[in-house]
Amino acid sequence: MRMVNAGKTVAFFSVEWPGKMTINDMKLIQGQNGIFAATPSRKFLDKKTNQEKWTPIVYMEQDILQKVSVAAELEYHQLSGNNKQTPANDDIPF
């Protein structure tokens, strides 16, 4: 995990399922309701509204993204010195 101070983004991290898949450049974002994980995305211009929008590069089912988010938040707090308790069935590999 790489800690940053870039607006709402507080860290970048990778998730690896050994022998299956690695997702790089995930973000840990400080939102209004706490910290959450976001998959890599890219900015595009919506030609209908002429507004900049974001679209995910990697799609993750909500239940998996929630598990990744919880594990990443715990790792973030441990690295920042605010230790929180790790869940017993931690199946998200960091």
N, C-alpha and C positions, 0 to 999 in steps of 0.2 A: 504494500500500500504506500502510495506517495502522497503525503500531506501537502495541500496547497491552500492558498488564500486568494481565490479568484472569484470574486462575487459570491454567489450562493454555493459554488462548488468548494467543498472542503477537502476532498481527496479523490485520487484516481486509483483504480485497482484492477486486477485481473482475477478471473475465476477459471479454475482448471479442473476438469474431470479427467484424470489421467487416462491416456489411451483413447479418449473419446473426443474431447473438445476443449479449447481454451478461448475465452472471450477476454480480449484486452480492452483497455480504455473505458471501462465502466466508471461511472462517477458516483460519488457520495455527495448528496446535495442537502443543504440546510433549508428546509421548507418551513412554511408557517406552522405546520403540525409536527415538526421534528425532522430528523435526518432520514433520508431514504436513498435507495440505490436506483440508478437509471442506466439503461443499456446505451451503448454507443449510438449516436444519432448524427444526422447532417442537416444543415440549414438549406432551405430552398425558398424561392419566391413563388407564392401562390398568384398565378396570373389573373385569376378571377377577382381577387381582393387587393392585389398588389401589396400584400403583407408578407413579411418573412415568417416562415413557420419551420418547425422541426419534424423530421420523420425518423423513426428508428431504423438503424442498420441491422440490428439483431432483435428479433422478437422473442420474448420469453413469456411463458404462461404465468399468470398472476401469482399462483401459489409458489412457483419456483422463485420468481422475482422477490416475493415476500421473504422467503427463506434466505436468499442472498442478501437482501437488505438488512435483516436482523444480524446475520453473521458479520457483514461488513461494518455495521454500526458498532458491534462489540469490539471488533479489531481496532476500529478508529479510536474508541474510548480507551482501550488498553495502550495504544501507541501515544495517545495524548496525555496519559497519566491519570485518566478518570476511569479506573478499572470497574467494569460491570461484570456480573457473573455470566460465565459462558453456559449456553444451554447444554443439557445432558446428551442429546442426540444430534450433535453437530456434524451433519453430512455435507456441508458446503466447504470444499477444500480451498483454503487461502494459503 
